[in-house]
Amino acid sequence: MQNILEIENITKVYPGVLALDNVSFSIKKGEVHGIIGENGAGKSTLIKTITGAISPEGGIIRFEGKEYTHLTPQLSKEIGIGVIYQEFNLVPALSVAENVFLGNYSGKGFTVDFKEMNEKTSKAMERIGVRIDPQKLVWGLTVGHQQIVEIMRSLVKEVKLIIMDEPTAPLTKSETEQLFKIINSLKEQGITIIYISHRLEELFELTDRVTVMRDGQYITTLNTSETTMKELIKYMVGRELSDSYPQRQTPIGEEVLRVENLSGNGVSNINFTLHKGEILGFSGLLGCGRTETMQLIYGVVKKTSGKIFLNQQEIEMKNTTDALSKGIGLIPEDRKRNGAFLNMTIKWNNSIGCLRKKLMKYGIVVDEQKEIDLSNEYVEKLKVKTPSVNQLVTNLSGGNQQKVVVAKVMATDAEIMIFDEPTRGIDVGAKQEMYQLIRKMVSEGKSVLLISSEMGEVIGLSDRIVVLHEGRQMGILESDEFDQELILTLASGIEVEERGVRNHG
Amino acid sequence: MDRFINLWKKYGMITLLLVLVGAFSLASPKTFFTSKTMYNILRQASVIGVLSCCVTMQLITGGIDLSIASRLAFTQIICAQMLLAGIPIPVVVVFAIAFAAVTGALNAVIAELLQTNMFVVSMASMYIWTGICYLTIGARTLYGLPDSYKVISQTLVFGKVPSIIFVFVASALLAHFILSKTRFGRYIYALGSNREAARLAGINVVKSNITTHAVASSFVGIAAVILLSRTMTAGAGTASATYAFDCITACVLGGVALGGGRGSMGQTVLGVLVINVMFNGLTIIGVSDYWQMVIKGIILFIAIGLELLQRYSNLKASKKINVEKVAT
């Protein structure tokens, strides 16, 4: 079999990050080719390079023998590359056929030949063995059917290669099965498929070969029939943890928070205990329910069942105001969207959570002197680099913005701090500072729930780690059990019995 | 360019105000630059000014309220009927403020329940209150109010300054105090700046939003009281007046952001004064009403353009400092 796509020495640099580092590999004509890697391994960047969404700094893309230094979205479509993203690009108010032909309607002059479009759409659907009424409006379709419309769009354009980025993420089980059938029939018709998924079992069911990526580098390509999940995970992890993490200075104390069979918001039966001065890490792949669990604890979303005990007392979390008053604070995942008030000053951000508690005089008036003192104290404590506390937060660097968000929560005197991806999008130096800060907090007797997609971070900082997979708790690891392979195995949804992983306490 | 933007932000409106006063004084020294005209301008500015206290708060939360004129009209009608029925003035005043606050809160409650924005809710409420005004008194005008009611707006303080101006000044000071000095004011900005962050910071955003609209609308009540005392008549026609748009124009011209989270009472007051000086001046030098409408539209465009330039210069400033990028 000849190669339909060859990638040679592709390199993509973002400021401060080498997103793709000299990546070379090839896709055979007519195969289903899986690509796996942890979050941030460079899969998405690679896809964007092939679809022409971004231009690489160096290297060659060879498609059907023709060489390109870079592609554009139009060019990649013309030469027969189609892509199905996780987010669909459909117009809900138009019919299936209209969406399929969006941008190149059939017809002459100003008229549109709807009959021809509908017929062509039906014919294309027959090719992959599905039936959806071409005249049905897209907003009435299930997610699975919407995805099929996306696939049809590529099909009517004589596509040769279809890239699917986590296509099963939004699908139900039966929809997934239908997708697999479609993929197989596409394959029979000679269409090549690049399939990206976190779900290892899917790769084994579908793919002929699998390419593993890690930290922007190509690691290896394996024949799926000749490999095992264990081997794949080994290649995905593969690195030694080199970063240095600050060590624990103080012992862990008594229980402060206990969660029993916590369910709701897409997670079920979560059980763990957090102790005074402890850092409890949460690990799992995208969509595993880490953030959702924290939302239940912080009162953003109400739990449907289960119990939360704070200092041995059962509590109900009505809303975030309630959580904060009970001494729980949250540093949200998306700093710009949910964490900071960007168009406000540092001192304003610093005080917004603790106005009632600390900064009032005569009951309703904000004590501005106290506010400035408080903000200066935190700017100094967290080493925020800024000329003054009157600086707008939007003018700060990512790392400093994050410090302002942390300061806002610290100022509320929360005893339990939830960090959701505290170091995402900040530079290496700022990361180290954040690690020191979290360490310092627990040594002062606070307790921390830490979510991070960076394996090194979770292992380096946590005292114990809870691993989640699709809303289920896979296990809790003690520090002597910390092991990247084991965590990734559990996070992939594979039960591990023999290691004696505990799932309670 | 950035320097111009910064200078405009600080001194633009006050300079514009002085230039306008100067220009009209030169163009028509005998009629414009007289204490009588000046008091007249301020008197006319007062109702818009008090209403703008409400609109400023609403805009800072990120909501536009189109219903203020219709609620103003209905509040006025009820007050007039109460006065005609012989109810004491202080009771009427307190009722007006409370009633307006409740109607404002009602808008916000509906917006929260339907999880939609204030714009559509207030549009629906505008139709309803306008309809109710006409249903209550038809096309009649209520008049013959007790003469003592004039005291609120028409008393001449120091023998020449109409008291309505003092109500305006007091309202602006009160709104300024609420917005800039109190915890509640902070929450108003938080809502408009980033509602989700506000919620995660432990602010009860639903409660704060409703309270804000209640407090803001109490200024609609005050406006109803002084307008009634100035004209001594009440009719349903007020409901279709363009108060909401005039106030929004004044606020935006002053620099209050339509998207929420930015603006202050000082800016709004300057906006109100500039608009009023400009249109009084234009009338005095003989520019027709129709041209004034055209000019009003152009000014609004310019105000929005300046706001865009400000945002752009902020963005550039943040890019200079922010060199890191996130790679996925």
Interface residues (C-beta under 8 A of the other chain):
Chain A: Y14 P15 G16 V17 A19 G40 S44 T45 Y298 V300 N319 T320 T321 A323 L324 S325 L330 P332 R337 N338 G339 A340 F341 L342 N343 M344 W348 S351 I352 G353 L355 R356 L359 M360 I364 V365 V366 L392 T394 N395 L396 S397 G398 G399 K408 T412 R424 G425 I426 D427
Chain B: K181 T182 R183 F184 G185 R186 Y189 A190 S193 N194 E196 A197 A198 R199 L200 A201 G202 I203 N204 G261 R262 N314 A317 S318 I321 N322 V323 E324 K325 V326 A327 T328
